[in-house]
Amino acid sequence: MQVYKVFLKILRSKIGIAFMYIGIFLGIGMASANSSAEQADFTEAKAGVVINDLDNSPASKALCEYLSETNVVSYGDPSDKDKLDDIYYNSSRYYLTINKGFSDSLAKGQTQSILSHSAQNGSYFENLVDSKIDLYLTTASAYIAGGSTADEAFESAKKALSKKTKVEIVSEQGSEYAETVSPYYQFIPYIFLGVFLFALCPVIIAMTQKEIKNRTFSSSLSPRRFLFETALGSAVFMVLVFVFTCIFVPLVMFGCKPTREIFLSIINCLTFTAVCASLVLLISNLISDEKLVNLVGNIVALGMSFLCGVFIPMQYLGDGVRKIAVFLPAYWFEILNSAIGGTGGQVYSDSLFIKCIGIQLAFTAAFVLATFAVLKAKESKTGARIMHNS
């Protein structure tokens, strides 16, 4: 097992970047899982409103009571300087003046020049209070147009607008898996691509350098034994990463029960591990310089992650992006992960599971065949060079 030991010795020098990616993965994955599990509460925003009621009529008082139900209302007639100071320091955000004749004008269907206000121009709270006042005046005018008296219209408008709708933020996910594990598994493609490409590719490239291969094959060690021990070292590393990230963390650190969803996701992750193994094999044979691994690895890992819904949920990707992503294996991993968790509008079915797993395995086979084609091309090129020299 001399080759196997050498492989592990070289891998040990590259293990730091693997731990870095796994650490990033745990940080992002756990933060995403925790934020998805949190239940949000809805609280209506309240503005500070100062009212100067010059009309002092039942209609104006009804408007003041209506505004006080959803805002922090006080009464007074501050100077312009005080208004500017208060608006600047946000102690009061909206100053409303109900002009004299407000009730009579509204009863006649006239809404011009019956109110005036001061606020920070274009601010959120100005728009908020304006919308509430406009809604009140529109509702009261509708009751007046329907034949109600002014007092009846103001009272009816107040009652109609005082009805509240109970707002509850319901999580898109319902199960423990969907709230914690599914967002965690969403980042698996980026981490696996990063860890395996940056850790294994340099080792395989170093092991297959021309001088090292010639020296190795000049000994009693057969090429088949060399490939077996190299593959064994890669497999051991990938299995350890897979077991830790996809089984240990969800079941031990998250404390999740081994449900059917967990089992399906583990199969999905294991399939994508095979995809990564074949991709590492292909890239290691395409690149002969370790310095290019970082460039190619970043392009593959980041490009596939952005296009396939790793960083941005699938439902937010444009149609054009998704048409490109279907030609990438990580897309089918994310489709199945979303379906298992019931997120992103995906619905799980056994046929979808078989389809996504099958497509990922097809990508694996394609990468392996491409690797064989590259090796054959290299052998042909080497043979032609030998014949030319001879």
N, C-alpha and C positions, 0 to 999 in steps of 0.2 A: 504493500500500500504506500510505496514511496511517493508516487505522483499525488495521491490523495493528501498526504501530509504536506507536500510542497504547496498544493493548492490552498489548503487551510492556512498555511503560513503567509502566503501572499494575500489571501483574503483578510487576514487579521490586520494588515496595514491599511485596508480600505474600509474596515468596519465602522470607522468613525462617522463617515457620511451616512451609513445605513442607520446608525443610532440617531443621527440628526434628523433624518426624514421621519423615522418612527416617532421621535419626540414631537416633531411638528404635527404629525398625524394625530397623536394622542391629544395634543392641546386643541387643535382645530375640531377634531371629531367629538371630544367630550364637551367642548363649549357649544358646539352645534346641537348636540343631543340634549344638553341641559336647557338651552334656550327654547328648543322645540317642546320640552316638557312643561315649561312654565305656562301658567294660565294668565292671560291678560285680562285686565278689568277696564271697563269703559266708564269714564267720568267726563261729564259735559263741562266744557270750559266756561268759566264765569268771568265777566268783565267788571271792572269798577266803573259804575255809571253815576254821575252827579246830575240831578234833574232840577231845573228851575221851572216850576209850573206857574205860568202867568195866567192861564185860563181858569184854573181851579174849578173845573166842572166835573160832573160824574164821568164824562168821557175821558178827560185827561187823567182823573184819578184811576180809572180802570186801566189805562195804558201804563201808569206808574206801577200798579199792582202786578200787572202782567210782566213787566220788565224785572220787578223785584224777585219774581219766582225763579228766574234763571241767571240773575246777576247780583252783584253786591251794590245796592242802590243807596245813595245818600242824597240829601236835598240842600240846596243853597244857591247863591248867586255870586260866585267868585269873580274877581276882576280878571281882565284879559291876561295880566301878568301872572297871576296865580295859576290860571289855566295852562299857560305855556310852561311854567315851572313844573306843575304837576304832570303834564304830559311828557315833559323831558325826562323826569325822574320816575315815570311810570307809577306814581302813587294813585293817579286816576287816569283812565285811558279814554273815557268818553264823557263829554259834557253835552247834555241835551236841554234845549230850551223849548217848552211847549208854548207857542205864541198865543196871545189873546185871540179869541174867536175860533179856537181849534174845534170845539164841539159843533158850532153852527156851520162852519165851512165843511166839516166832514159829513154832517147831516144832508148837505146840499150836493154831496158827491165831489166836493172840491178838496184836493190834497196838496195843492201848491201853496208854499209859504206858510204852512201851519206848524212846521217844526224847523228848528235849526240846531246844528251841533258843531262841536269842535273836537277834533281827535287827530292822532297822528295819521297823516294822509296815506291811504293805501294799506294800513296795518290790518292784521288779522282781526283784532277786536273791533275795529271800525266796521269792517265788513260783517262781522258776526252780529253786532247790535243793529246795524242798518237792516240786515235781512230779517231780524225779528220784528222790528218796527214796521217794515214794509208788509210783512205777512199779517200783522195785526190790522193795519189799515185796510189792506185788501180784503181780509175776511169781514171786517165791520162794514165796509162799503158794499160787499155782496149781500149781507143781511139787509141793509137799507134798501138796496135795489130790489130785494125780494118782498118789500112791503113792511118790514119791521120799523118801529120807531127808532130814533137815535139811541135812546137809553137801552131798549131791548137789543139792538144790534151790538152795542158795546159789550153788554153783559154776555150775549150769546158768543161773540167772538172770543171773549176772555175764557169762557167755559170750553169752547171748542179747542182753543190752542193750549189749554192747561192739561189736556189729556196727554199722558206720557206713554211712550212705547218702551217696553222693557228690552234693554240691549244686553245681550250676553255674547261674549267672544267664545265661540266654540272651536276647539282645535280641529284641524282637518283630519288628524289622526285620532284614533280612539284607543288602540291597544298599547300595551307597554312596549311592544316591539316597535310600532310605528312612531312612538314619541321619543324613544331613546336610541334604539339600535339602527333603525333605517337611516336617520341622518348621519350616524357614525359610519355605516358602510358606504355611504355615498362618496366618501373621499378615498376609498380603497384603490381605485385605478391610479390616481395620481401618486399615492404613496408606493404602491407596488412597482409602478414604472420607474419612479425615482430611485427606490432602494435597489431594485434588481439591475437596472441599467448602469447606475453609477458605481455599484459595488462589484457586480459580477463581470461586466464587460471588460474592465481593465485587467482583471485576473485572467480571464480566458485569452485575451489578446497577448498578455505576457507569457502564458503557458504555450501558446501556439506560434511564438516567434520562430523564425526560420532556424536560427542557431540552436535554440533550445530543443526544437523538434529533432533536428539532425543529431544532436548529442544524445537525445533520449532514445531515438530509434536505432542508434548505433550500438546500444546495449542489448541485453537479452529481453528487454521489455518490448512486447508487441504493440503495434498501433492500436489494436482493439482494446488491449488492457489499458493503454494510455487514455483512450476516449472514455472507457468505462469509469475509471477513477476520477477523471475530470468531471464527468456527468454526475457521479456520485457526490462529489464535493458541492457542486451547484445545487443538486437536489436537496441535500441535507440543509443547506443554508435557506433555501426557499421554503422548505417545510417548516423550519423553525420560525421564520417570519410569519408564515401563514397561520400556524397554530397560535402564536402569541397574539397577533392582531385580530384574527377572525374568530377564535374560539375562547382563548383565555380572557381577553378584555371584556367581551360581552357577558360571558357567563360568570366570571369571578369579580372583575372590577365594577361592572354595571349591576351584577347580581341578578341577571335575567334568568328565567327558567328556560330549560331546553325545549322550546315549543317547536311546532311544525315550521313556523316562519323562520326561526333561527336555523333549522336544519336546511331549509331551501336556500337561505342566504349563504350558508357555508358551502353548499354545492356550487352556487354562483361564484363565490370567491375562489374556490378551488379551480373552477374552470378558467377564470381569468388569470390565475397563477400559471396555468398551462400556456395561456396566450403569452404571458410575459416571458416564460421560459423560451418559447420558440422565437420570440422577438429578440431576446438577448442573444440567442444563437445566431440569428440572421445578422444583427448589427455587429457582433464580434467578428464575423467573417467578412463583412463589408469594409470594416475600418481596421487599419493596421497601425494607427497611431493613437496612443492613449489620450493625447491632448484633444483629439476630436470628440472623445466620448462625452465630455461636458456639453459641447455645442449640440451634438445630435440628441443627446439625452434630454436636454432642456426643450428642444424643438418638439420631440415626440411626446414627452410627459405633459408639458404645458399646453401644447397645441391640442392634443387629444382631450385633455381635461376641460379646456375652455369650450371646445366644440361639442362635447358629449354630455354636458350637464353635470359635471363634477363640482365646479365652482358656482355655476349659475343653474338653478333648478330647471329641469327640462321644459316645464310649461312656459318659461319666460324666454326661451330661445326662439328666434325667428324661423319662418318656414325655410328660408334659404339655408340657414345654418344646419337645420335638421336634415335637409336633403343631402348635405355633405357628410354629416355625422353618421348616417346609416352605413357608410362604407368603412367605419372604424369600429373595432371590437368593444371599446369602452361604452359606446352608445347602447349596445344591447345589454351590457351589464347594468347600466343605469335604468333602462326600461324595465328590466326584471326586478331590480331592487325597488323601484317605485311601485310596481304592481304588487309585490309581496307586502309592502307597507301600506298600500292603498292610498298613495299620495300622487300628486301631479296629474290627477284625472286618469290614472292607469288602473285597470281592473285585472286582478290575477285570474288566470285559468291554466289548467295543465297544458293545453296546447301552446299558450304563450311561453310557459316555462320551457317546454321542449324546443320551441322555435329559438328562443334566446340562447339557450345552452348549445343547441346545434350550430347556430351561426358562429358563436365564439369558438367552438371546436373546429369549424370550417376555417376560420382565420388561423387557428393554430396549425392546421394541416398545410394551409397555404404558405405560412412563414417557413415551415420545415422544408417544403418542396423548394421554396425559393433559396433556402440555405444550401440544399443539395445542388441546385443549379449554379450557385456561386462557387461552390467547391469544385464542381466539374469544370467550370470556366477557368478557375485558377490552375487546375491540373493540366488542362489543355494548353494554357498559356505557358506553363512551366515546361511541358513536354516540347512545345514548339521552340522554345528558347534553347533547350538542350540540343535539339536536332540542328538548329541554326549554328550553334557554337561548334558542334562537331563537324 
